[in-house]
Amino acid sequence: MTYYAPVVAALATMLITLFLLSTKTGQSVQDIPNERSLHTAPIPRVGGLGIMGGIFSAWALLFNSLDWWIVLPVMLLAALSAVDDVRGLPVRLRLLGQFGAALLAVLGSGLASQYPVYIPLLLIGMVWMTNLYNFMDGSDGLAGGMAFFGFTAYGGAALMGGNEGLAMLNFSVGAAALGFLYFNFHPARVFMGDAGSIPLGFLAAIMGLSGWQQSLWSLWFPLLVFSPFIVDATATLLRRVRRGARVTEAHREHYYQRLVQMGYGHRNVALMEYGVMATASVLAIFRLPGMPEWLTLLFAFTLYLTLMKMVDARWSAFQHVEKS
């Protein structure tokens, strides 16, 4: 087993990102701020290419542990999303590509034959997770930090379960995210863009399902590991649907966005989110002996509900002051 693959992932990500930032590509593919942005100056969004380059560099050393139904969909999504970053693609085409990638993974992994009744639910869940990263990639260090904590937790759980191959694949993804954070932590010099956020969201879903399929963890495990993103994105979507707002429209209503707007700043918000991410990962891996899974999830749900209520209360007071 190539234990230095994560080091290769981190270094390759840093070198590729540094190279891209010094070329015309980094200067031409930029995130231009608008009224819904949390930043005020144009920032290159080519970091995802660096992340993918780092991941594939490390995975080349782990060839015997790779499955085509993971690699091929990730490559297709990265390519499609890179085109979207440069030229912009219709939502319908992007969703078609994401469902196609999810279908490839479900069919290739054997999940379709094992759980044929759940195929629609698996596809919808994977596409939701795929887009989740894109929704949450709006603040310095946030999406990269979630990738580091989330995939490191996957790797740790797989290693504890005796599957070193899956562990190193996930550790490599987490290490690539760490290399990206060198440039993305506040003040961010680069964003990952769709070329990074979309494949990472897909990997969070398929790696979680792969570990479940191999009986390394229960289905609740990946949900809890990535719960900081899942809860924020889902709660925000439901709130917007209830209000009749367009789901595909860009906005600044996520909890992390509201914290930044209230003056906590990108750095402090990232550090607070890291605390939540670390807590979720530790809770998922080192669940108290004898504690039922449903009780662990109930504890996490109660914690998130409390935090959201606190942010909602502060947001209402902030808006009241702004209007007065």
C-alpha positions, 0 to 999 in steps of 0.5 A: 500500500502506498502510504505517501499518496496523500502527501503526493495529493497535497503537494500536487494540488498546491503546485498545480494551483500555483501554476494556474494562478500564474497563467492566463487561465487563472486570470480569465476564469474568475468569480466576479462579485455581485450583490449576492457575493460575500467577497468584493473583488474578482477571485480566480475559480480554478482551484478545483482543477488543482484539487482534481489534479492532486487527487488523480496524481495520488490515485495513480499510485493507488491503481489497484484500489480504484474502481472504474465506476468511481473514477469515470464519473468523477472525470466526466463531472470534472470535465463538464463542470470545468466547461461550466466554469468557463462558458456557463451551461444550462441547468438542465444539461448540468443535471443530466450529466450529474444524473448520468454520473450517478447512474454509472456509479449505481450500476457499476458498483452493483448497488442497483442489483442489490437494492433495485427498489431504492435506485430512484432514491439513490440517484436523487440523493447522489445528485443532491450531494453533488450539488451540495458542495456548490451551494456551500462553496461561497466563503473562504475555506469552507468547502475545502475544510469540509472536504478535509474533515469529511474525507479524512473521517471516511479514511479513518473509519475505513482504516479501522474497518481494515480496508486500507485501499478505500482509506488511502483513496479518501485520505488522498482526497482530504489531503488534496483539500488541505493543499487547496486550503493553503490558497483558499483560507482567508483571505482566499486567493482562489475558489474551487469553482464547479470543477472542484465542488461538483466532483467533491460532492459526488465523491462524498456520496459515492465513497459513503455508499461504497463503505456502506456497501462493504459493511464498513459503516452504516448508512447514517455514518456518511450523513452524519460526517457531512451533516454540517453541509447537508443540514445548512443546504437542506434547511435553506432550500426548504425555507426558500421553497416554502417562501416561493423563491426560485431554487436555482437562483443565487442567494445569501441565505445559508447560515454561514452566509448570514454569519459572515454578513453579520460581521463574524468574518470569513476567518471566524466563520470558517473556524466555527464551521471547522469545530462543527465539522470536527465534532460531527466526524468524531461523533460519527467515528467514536460513537459512545459504546452502546449508544443506539444509532438513532440516539446519536442522530437525535443528539446531532439533530438537537445540536443543529436545531439549537445552533440554527435557532441561535443564528435565526435569532441573531439574524432577526435582530441584525435585520431589525438594526439594519432597517432602523 
